[in-house]
Each structure stands twice: as C-alpha cells, then as structure tokens.
Amino acid sequence: MHFYRSINTIKAFTFDLDDTLYNNNMIVENAEEKMLKTLQGYEQLRTLKLSEYIAEKRTVLAFDPEIYHDVNVWRIQTIKSLLNKTNIPVSKFADVIDESMNCFIYWRHKMKVPESTHSLLTKLATKYPLAAITNGNVDINKIGLSDYFQFSLRGGEHGRSKPFPEIFDLASSKLNISSHSILHVGDNLLTDVNGAINNGFLACFINIYNQNILHLDDTRCLPHIEITQLPELENLL
C-alpha cells in the first residue's frame, strides 16, 4: 500500500465493480459471443460476424456520442440498427432484442467473486457504509454482493458515467456523507482515480498489473492510495 496524498477521515467507501472486486477478463467478450450466436439463430442474421457487430456499435456511437454512458442502451440500439438492415418485421424487433439481451446479461454475470473480496467487504461493512459505482451493467444482486452495499449506481441509469460528476454527486448525496470523506476504489486511472479526485472524493487505485503508476499513459493525477490487491484495504481498518 502506497500513500501519495494525505487523507481525511474515511467515513464511507465506494467501489468500482469490474476488475476491482473480481476478475472481469474475457467475461464481456464471452457474453458477446453467446449473444452473437443467439442473433445468428435468426435466418436473416445467420452470417453476422462479431466484427460486423462491433463496427455497427461504432456507427451507433458516432451517430449518438452520448450513448456510451449507458452500455445497455448502446447495445440495444446496436442490435436494433442491425435489425433495421434485415427484412425481419419491425413487430419482431422487441422479441429479438429481449432474447439477445437476456442471453448477454445471463453470461455477463457468469463470474466468480473471490472469497477474499467477500471477506474484505464483510469486514468493511461492519464499520463503514459501502456503495458501488459502475460504468458497466453488472447487477450486484446477481453476483452475491448486494448484502454489502447500501446501493449500486450505474452509468446512464443514474447520470453520466464516471468520471463525470453526476454519479459521484449522487453517491455522496445518497450516503449523506461529504465527498471528501468517501474513498472511491477502482482500477481505472481515468474514470475512477481522476473522476474521484476531480469530484472531491478520496481515491484508491488498485493497480491490478502492478505497473509503475508514473509510467502509465492514463495517469493524470496521483491517487491518495495505491494497492495491488484488494485485501490490502484491511490495513485501513
């Protein structure tokens, strides 16, 4: 554990989810492959390739740059855009979208949360209020983490995604604790560290690849604390 800045008294914690509380490697990629197979089950999309889906996703983003704040809406609009290029009746779009999104969400939550994460959150939750702030679409209820958190906020659904201020402000408001006393923990230097500090939070960077933070391209400012493994936060108890 490295300290780069002096810290105020910590009164609450907020956590990023993906690659902070569990290994998210290949989870989204696998879920997209399963979703693609579902779409390919329709004759009109039988030859759809993942590269074509990704290209369509970029086209949707170019048309509506703000859509990236909500990854669920972005995915739905991408599927709809693909359907518009087929002869599938518009009346069937909702069914296709529901089936493919349900498939994606099912596989999106097929991850194992380490026991070390459960152990840490159990200990922290006895002393501090905890909350989750994610730019993704993981439902903490589906991965066994809901008991630890007072609430979970998601980009798009609860304001623009990190590092923008709305979602941080809402977390502070819902916790009823000054942002200067909330430690946000995350693995992303731009969305988590820069976002937290620019919005008055304390920041803890979990350096999952154990690289020199001063040599990382995304470093805009130093966090208050740097760790390489989540259980190191027990040192703050």
Number of C-alpha atoms within 10 A of each C-alpha: 14 12 13 12 12 9 14 11 11 15 17 23 23 29 21 24 23 19 15 20 23 16 15 18 11 11 15 17 14 15 19 22 16 18 22 21 17 19 24 16 13 13 11 14 19 13 12 17 14 14 9 12 18 13 13 18 20 15 14 20 16 11 9 11 12 12 18 19 21 20 18 18 14 21 21 17 18 22 22 17 16 17 20 13 10 12 9 15 9 12 8 10 15 12 11 18 19 12 14 23 21 14 20 22 19 14 19 22 19 15 15 11 15 11 10 14 17 16 12 16 22 14 14 19 17 10 11 15 18 23 23 22 25 23 24 19 19 16 18 17 11 14 13 12 17 15 12 19 17 13 17 21 23 23 23 23 16 17 18 20 25 24 22 18 16 16 25 27 17 15 22 21 12 12 20 10 14 15 23 20 18 26 26 28 29 29 24 21 25 16 18 27 30 23 22 29 21 16 18 18 25 27 29 30 27 27 20 16 9 11 10 8 16 11 8 10 8 13 15 12 14 19 25 20 21 23 19 16 18 20 14 13 18 12 7 7 9
